[in-house]
Amino acid sequence: MHVRDAVASRYSCRAFLPKPVPEPIVREIVEQAARAPSAGNMQPWYVHAVAGERIEALKAELRPRMATELPKGEGVEYTIYPPPMIEPYKERAFTVGELLYQSIGVPREDKPARYKQYARNYEFFGAPVALFFVREKVHGAAQWADIGGYLQTVALLARGHGLHTCPQQAWVSFHKTVRSFLKLPDNLMVYSGMALGYEDPDAPINRWRSPRAPLETFATFSGFTS
Ligand SMILES: Cc1cc2nc3c(=O)[nH]c(=O)nc-3n(C[C@H](O)[C@H](O)[C@H](O)COP(=O)(O)O)c2cc1C
């Protein structure tokens, strides 16, 4: 697959087929993604890949808690949307939420239905593989960004294997449970989860795409001669 097609076809997949992904493929993706650049070549990422009985155990632990603990969960270990949410970012986040829930016919005011869908995060949307991206607490903005680049490299390599992904910061809301599940030492924390597997192409939630702002709104070009 050409890298352009990998970029164009990546989207946040929120319904997966139960088809397993063999461990060698996951290992290859996780290893190759470490070719991502990082400041000073610090490679500040840690990855926990979870499948099979392990993933089922985590899902089973959280499932009965969904009805009472959403949307707050255990609180967050870091602020994902630092206030104030200013424009145009606020509107973009609002729009993507609207499009997501519209795709499955859930109106804005139907909170129980929205939470039910949101809870699918904690089933990894049915994906057979879960990745957790973990960082050193003492690291700073540059290393956060590096882990983001690593995460995107995983997502693109996944496309090369016919796989899809959904990054999942939703897991930050259950950071205590994840910490104990992964046996994370105190110096580390979860940056994001990620669902990995084969997309369900017929699921309505997979049949829409998030919009992007036009090029002129975020880029300038100067000095080019051809
Ligand atoms: C670090 C990160 C965390 C995310 N966390 C979640 C999440 O918890 N649940 C979810 O459904 N989508 C999550 N997303 C997906 C975003 O909503 C999505 O990337 C954005 O709306 C753009 O859509 P696209 O990925 O389909 O192009 C996350 C994306 C990123 C980059």
PDBQT file of the ligand as one rigid body, heavy atoms in Angstrom, charges set to zero:
ROOT
HETATM    1  C1  LIG A 301      -4.750  10.565  20.958  1.00  0.00    +0.000 C 
HETATM    2  C2  LIG A 301      -6.146  10.334  20.450  1.00  0.00    +0.000 A 
HETATM    3  C3  LIG A 301      -7.104   9.830  21.304  1.00  0.00    +0.000 A 
HETATM    4  C4  LIG A 301      -8.405   9.560  20.856  1.00  0.00    +0.000 A 
HETATM    5  N1  LIG A 301      -9.306   9.005  21.731  1.00  0.00    +0.000 NA
HETATM    6  C5  LIG A 301     -10.501   8.581  21.259  1.00  0.00    +0.000 A 
HETATM    7  C6  LIG A 301     -11.381   7.843  22.107  1.00  0.00    +0.000 A 
HETATM    8  O1  LIG A 301     -11.140   7.636  23.282  1.00  0.00    +0.000 OA
HETATM    9  N2  LIG A 301     -12.520   7.353  21.554  1.00  0.00    +0.000 N 
HETATM   10  C7  LIG A 301     -12.853   7.576  20.245  1.00  0.00    +0.000 A 
HETATM   11  O2  LIG A 301     -13.900   7.095  19.817  1.00  0.00    +0.000 OA
HETATM   12  N3  LIG A 301     -12.049   8.294  19.422  1.00  0.00    +0.000 NA
HETATM   13  C8  LIG A 301     -10.875   8.777  19.891  1.00  0.00    +0.000 A 
HETATM   14  N4  LIG A 301     -10.008   9.450  19.076  1.00  0.00    +0.000 N 
HETATM   15  C9  LIG A 301     -10.366   9.631  17.662  1.00  0.00    +0.000 C 
HETATM   16  C10 LIG A 301     -10.668  11.065  17.276  1.00  0.00    +0.000 C 
HETATM   17  O3  LIG A 301     -11.966  11.399  17.637  1.00  0.00    +0.000 OA
HETATM   18  C11 LIG A 301     -10.456  11.155  15.747  1.00  0.00    +0.000 C 
HETATM   19  O4  LIG A 301      -9.095  10.941  15.467  1.00  0.00    +0.000 OA
HETATM   20  C12 LIG A 301     -10.877  12.475  15.148  1.00  0.00    +0.000 C 
HETATM   21  O5  LIG A 301     -12.242  12.718  15.356  1.00  0.00    +0.000 OA
HETATM   22  C13 LIG A 301     -10.583  12.486  13.644  1.00  0.00    +0.000 C 
HETATM   23  O6  LIG A 301     -11.253  11.418  13.015  1.00  0.00    +0.000 OA
HETATM   24  P1  LIG A 301     -10.495  10.257  12.239  1.00  0.00    +0.000 P 
HETATM   25  O7  LIG A 301      -9.473   9.660  13.171  1.00  0.00    +0.000 OA
HETATM   26  O8  LIG A 301     -11.583   9.274  11.888  1.00  0.00    +0.000 OA
HETATM   27  O9  LIG A 301      -9.831  10.857  11.046  1.00  0.00    +0.000 OA
HETATM   28  C14 LIG A 301      -8.742   9.805  19.518  1.00  0.00    +0.000 A 
HETATM   29  C15 LIG A 301      -7.775  10.339  18.659  1.00  0.00    +0.000 A 
HETATM   30  C16 LIG A 301      -6.496  10.608  19.123  1.00  0.00    +0.000 A 
HETATM   31  C17 LIG A 301      -5.459  11.150  18.172  1.00  0.00    +0.000 C 
ENDROOT
TORSDOF 0
